[in-house]
Amino acid sequence: MSAHIDGSERRPTGGILALSLPYQIVAAVALAALAVLACLHLAMVFLHVAPSNTLTKQHGQAVDDWIYPEFEQNWKLFAPNPLQQNISLQVRAQVAGPGGSHVTNWIDLTAQDAEDVRGNVFPSHAQQNLLRRAVDWYGTAHDDEGRPKGTRGRLSEEYMRRIVLLRIEGPGARADVGGKVERIQLRRVSRPVPAPHWSDEKNSTQSSTRVMPWWDITDADRARTETSR
């Protein structure tokens, strides 16, 4: 065993032990907090994808609040029946312009997103999922007759109106509608994906269209979109 000439113990030169005691304590607490957070996240993701059980029935809202929207787990690609439709959302607007009120042609909002994503190595989450998730939410929050299912249905309508208004009015709008938007109408076009040439599956490729009612643009919608720009 060797000893230093001055008799002092050599201090570690790397890792937490190289820090002074107060900093060691802070670093240990930070690492412990990160470990707890990682375990909590893994537990939330597990409960989100697990079959319905006692914990998810009691704490399902807390799990959803943790997961959505950033950590959503979508397994449809590997499902027995993966998505087999291309869905696009289109809008037309009633606009108050210099020559009076007029209705625009249909504007394909989904095509705008596809154009932004195509050739983009790092497309944003909004470009890929914002409009698609809004359409999905609207569909699940309304019945077959288009009536909203309580508060979620009304919130989904407000969300859709404000997303669309950002796309067609004001700075950064992708389409010039020629005036102030008074009302909007949406339509959802579903086009089945044809079966590959090597498959014996026979499926219809006839598109279907669902037209939503006209929605008035309120001052609250316009104020929210102004703060979002």
N, C-alpha and C positions, 0 to 999 in steps of 0.2 A: 504494500500500500504506500503510495507516495503522498507527501504532504507539501504544501506551499511553504516557501521560505518564511513568509510573514505569518504563517499559521492560520490565515483566514480561509474560509470556504469559498470555492469558486462559484459565482452566480451563473445560472443558465443563460445562454445567449439567444435562445429562440423560444417561441411559443408563449403561452400565457405566463409561465413561470418566470419569464424574463421581465415581466412587468412588476411594478411595485404593488404592495398588498392591496391598496384601495382599487387600483385598476384591475387587479386580478378578480376582485369581488364583482366589479361592474361587468367584466367580460364573462364571468361565470353566470351571472344573472341573465345577461343578454342571450347567451347560448341556451340556457335552460328555457327562456321564454320562446326562442325560435323552435326548440324541440317540441314544446307543448303546442305551439301554433301548427307545426307540421303534423303532429298526431291528430289534432282537432280537425284539420283540413282533410286528412285521409279518412277519418271517421265520418265526416259529413258527406264526402264523395261516395263512400261505401253505402251509407244509408240511402243516398239519392238513387243509386243504381240497384239496390237490393230489392227483392220482392216486398210487398206490403207486410209489415210486422207491427208488433206492439209499439216499438220506439217511433217508427215513422207515423203511426196513427196519432200518437200523443204529441210529437214534436215535428210534424211534417212541415208546418209553416216556418219554423226556425231553420230547418234544413234548406227549404226553398229560398229563404232570404239570404242564406250563405252562398248557395250555388249560383243563383241567377243574378245577372246575366253572364258574368265572365267565365264561370266554371261549369257551364252546362255540359252534360255528357249526352251526346247524340249517337245512338247505336243503330240508326236506321240503315246505314250502309250494310251492316251485317245481319239485318233482320231477315226472317224467312220471306217477307214481301217488301223489299226495299222500294224507295220512291221511284215511281215509273211515270212521272208527269213533269213537264216543264210548265211552271206557273209564272205568269207575268201579270203585273198590275199596271193598269192604264188609268189616266185621269183626263177629264175635260173640265173646263171652268167657265162659269158665267162671269164676265169681266166688264167693269164699268170703265170704258175708254173715252177718248175725246169725241168720238162720233156716236156715242151712246153705248148701251149694253149689248154684248154679243157673247156667243158661246164658241169656245175654241174647238179645234179638232182634238181627237184623242192623242194623248202623249204617253208613250211607253216608258214608264219609270224603271222597270226592270231592265230594259234594253240599255238605259243609261248606266246602270250598275255593271252590267256585263261588259260594256265598253271600257269602263274604268278598271275592271279587274283583268281583262284580256291583255296579256303582255306585261302586266305589273308583277314584278318578282315578289314584292311585299305589299299586297293589297291590304287595306285597313279592315278592321272588324266591321265598321259601318258600311263599307262598300259591299262586303260579302253577306252580311246578315241582318242589318238594321231593317230594311224593307221586308225581307222574307219573314223575319220573326214577327214583325207587326201584322203581316197578313195572316200568319198562323194564329196569332193571338186573337185577332178579330174573328177568325172562323170558329175557334173554340169557345169564344165568349158570346156567340149568337146562336140562336136556334135555326132550324131549317127554313123558317119563315123570315129570317133576318132580324128578329127581335132580340135586343140585348138581354143577356142573362144577368140582371142585377147591376151592381156597381162596376164589376169587371167589364161588362159589355159597354157601358157608357164611357169608361176610361179608355177602352180600346179604340172607340170612335174618336175621342179627343186626341189620342196619340197619333192615329192615322191622319187626321186633319192637319196636325201641326207638322208632321213629317212631309206631307205633300206640299203644304204651303211653303216650306223652306225650299222645295225643288222648283217652284214655278213663279215665285214672286220675290222681288227684292234682290240685293247684291248676291252674286254667286248662283242665281237661278239658271238652270240649264236650258230653259225654254222661255222665250219672250212672249208673254200672253197679251201684251199691249194695253195694260191698265191695271186697276185695282181689282183683285179677286173678291167677288161677292159670295159665290157658292162654288162647290166642287162636287163632282160625281165620279165615283170609281167603278171600274169593272175588272173582274178577275178572269183571266183567260187561261184555261188548262188545256195543254196539248199532250196527249199520251206519247211516250217515247216508243217508237216502233221496235218490234223484236229484231234482234240481229239476224243477218242473212242465213246463218247456220242453224238457227233455232226453228223447231217445228211449231212454236207457239204462235197462235193467231190472235191478235188483239186489234181492236179498233183504234185508228189514229185520228178519229174525228174530234176536233176541239170542241170544248164547251165554254160558255160564257155566263158569268153571273154578274149582273149589273146591280150596284148598290144604290140606295136612294141619294137624292141631292142633300148636301149638308151646307148649312149657312156657315160662313166664316165669321166668328165672333171677335170682339175686341180682345178677349182673353187669349184666343188663338194667336192673334197677331202680336200681342205683347210677349207671349212665350217664345214665339219664333224670333222676335227681335233680340231677346236675351240669349238665344242659342247661337246667334251668328258670331 
